[in-house]
Amino acid sequence: MESLIPVLKSAVTIMIPVFYAALGGLFPALAGSLNIALEGLLLTGAFSSLAVYYFSGSAAAAVLCAVISSMALSAIHILTVYKLKADLFICGLAVNLLSVGMCIVLSDKLFGTKGVVALNGAPMLSNFYITFGIILLIISWIAVYKTPFGYRLRACGKNSQSLVSLGINPKIYQSSAVLLSGFFCGIGGSFLSLNLGAYVPGMSAGKGWIALAVIFLGMKKPAGVLAAAFIFALAESLSNFAQGSLQIPADFILAFPYICTLTAMILVSLKTTNLS
């Protein structure tokens, strides 16, 4: 039993950024405008939070800056998609690429390196992220299911013309959803760098893409997102602890979390198809 405790602790640590990104990405998914820029938003939040903490020593300012920078990048995404009529998915990919390049350039200018930027000491904020995540989960559930905003947001995804017939512009709610995803990804990204005590180029490491899978694995529900994020994190934690202790090829062990996620998505899809 005691051997499970490190695995569970590691799973929670892995889960936090994925959960925040998935919870943020849930809002655009419900609005019918999937945000595939979650990866870039996480990375932007990670770099900006570390940069602010490096120079100010304030964890609160670091998290706040991460939120602002990710929401600013989301605002650019909104402008290009809903004002300039750019393709939603191409713009999302462009945001991901922009984030990578922007972080490299700023790292070179601020720290004189394009590689790892380390802090002298990392703030211990895990409990804050867990507690705040639970609060945001509850608020998100209320917002989605118990408020006019949530009703209209879900109507955007199901039948946006019904809103138009009522004189409501669906783009307002879709834009708000993308901004919310920037808010959540900023927090999740700040955890990546502040918890590690360093910024590593590309440290989002596909977590934004995993978050997209988590959204659908969680059936586009806040509680489902939490459960799906933990399943993926637990699988990754188990694979980390299994390396070197099991006589299994390392490539298979590293792929284990993704195999579990893919299998779970197939099972959920089959169940949904049977119910329909």
Protein Blocks (a to p, Z undefined) as FASTA:
>chain_A
ZZmmmmmmmmmmmmmmmmmmmmmmmmmmmnopacfklmmmmmmmmmmmmmmmmmnopakl
mmmmmmmmmmmmmmmmmmmmmmnopafklmmmmmmmmmmmmmmmmmmmmnopabdcddfb
dcdfklmmmmmmmmmmmmmmmmmmmcfklmmmmmmmmommlmmmnopafklmmmmmmmmm
mmmmmmmmmmmmmmnopacehklnomlmmmmmmmmmnoopaklmmmmmmmmmmmmmmmmm
mgopaccdfklmmmmmmmmmmmmmmmmmmmmmmmZZ
